[in-house]
Amino acid sequence: MTEKTALGRCLKLFWTFFIIGLCTFGGGFAMIPLIEREVVQRYKWITSEEFIDMIAVTQAAPGTIAGNSAVFVGYRLAGISGAAGSLLGVTMPSFLIILILAVFLTQQGEHEMLQKFFAGVRPAVVALILGAGLKMGKKSIKASTDIIIGAAALLLLIFSGIHPIVLIIAGAAAGLSIQRFSARKQKEAG
Amino acid sequence: MLFELFKTFFLIGAFSFGGGYGMLPLIQQEVVISHQWLTMHQFSDILAIAEVTPGPVAINTATFVGYKMAGVFGSAAATLGVIVPSFIIILCLAGVVLRNKDNKYFQSAFMGLRPVVVALVVGAALLIGRDTLAGWKDLIMLGAGLLIMLKTNWHPVLVVLLFGVLGIFIF
């Protein structure tokens, strides 16, 4: 980060995550394309590989993906105060908007035009998440074992309803065994 | 009451895995069944609101329930409750991951993890699409959105707003 003081970095993180929190509809995965855009592409604060590792950690841990990612990026860039700044930033927009809605909420149904607006937003959100996933795949899936692991995980996720944490742990185990296997092969060859 | 709100949402934040919709069963259990702070009908209204407002479902629910039970301070207590566990847990995990990133075993574990994460993100999109999209208009918009995402450098927020406005004319 170019900001020199701790306070400056903290404020920059707060503001960046405030915008991310304000612009994410649907929460969770819908936030991934936005974080990637701001944190990896625009500011180049972390590399795309670190970004993928971050998603693994934030997915495997309890809590909201949004809050977890904000803490991880904030801590990586500016320590504990950075983590606090990003977490407050990503939470604040939801907090304020829901507070305003809760105060003014009436029993009447939603406005028809608003409903149509969101009917249009829904396919866009799916496209954004899918696009972010495919872009990540292009960068990180290189070896044939990567393709096998990725395809197996995708099939299991969609058709068996298996919990993502199980898949993440299985992926880490697969990585470790592939490494041991290739180390032994090298030994035998040498 | 403030402490009760904080404590309940702290537990939700600390023990619900999977984020977003994965947190719903626990929130429902605590807020609707155990504490009866909301009726099932009110809970499903919050989900509808959470879908059309920015931000994570868990935080939206916390803010709403807190306000309903104890005003502005209640929503602050509940919202803090749900985010504080993330702060503590991720700080510990991030410390471990960042310190050990040159470790051989860590590196090979993450080599195996990365394709799984790609699958999780692609899978999330497919599952959300299966549940929320229907009909050829949705599919055409999905295809157009995907093309924009992969072939151009448009900002995601621009795409969301553009498709929302298109929706007003199309649907």
Interface residues (C-beta under 8 A of the other chain):
Chain A: G21 L22 C23 T24 F25 G26 G27 G28 F29 M31 I32 P33 L34 R37 E49 I52 D53 I55 A56 V57 T58 Q59 A60 A61 P62 G63 T64 I65 A66 G67 N68 V71 F72 Y75 R76 I80 A83 A84 L87 T91 P93 S94 F95 I97 I98 L99 L101 A102 V103 L105 E110 M113 L114 K116 F117 F118 A119 G120 V121 R122 P123 A124 V125 V126 A127 L128 I129 L130 G131 A132 G133 L134 K135 M136 G137 S140 I141 D146 I147 I149 G150 A151 A153 L154 L157 I158 H163 P164 I165 L167 I168 A170 G171 A172 A173 A174 G175 L176 I178 Q179
Chain B: G13 A14 F15 S16 F17 G18 G19 G20 Y21 G22 M23 A48 I49 A50 E51 V52 T53 P54 G55 P56 V57 A58 I59 N60 T63 F64 Y67 K68 V72 S75 A76 T79 V82 I83 P85 S86 F87 I89 I90 L91 L93 A94 G95 V97 L98 K104 Y105 S108 A109 F110 M111 G112 L113 R114 P115 V116 V117 V118 A119 L120 V121 V122 G123 A124 A125 L126 L127 I128 G129 T132 L133 D138 L139 M141 L142 G143 A144 G145 L146 I148 M149 L150 H155 P156 V157 V159 V160 L162 F163 G164 V165 L166 G167 I168 I170 F171
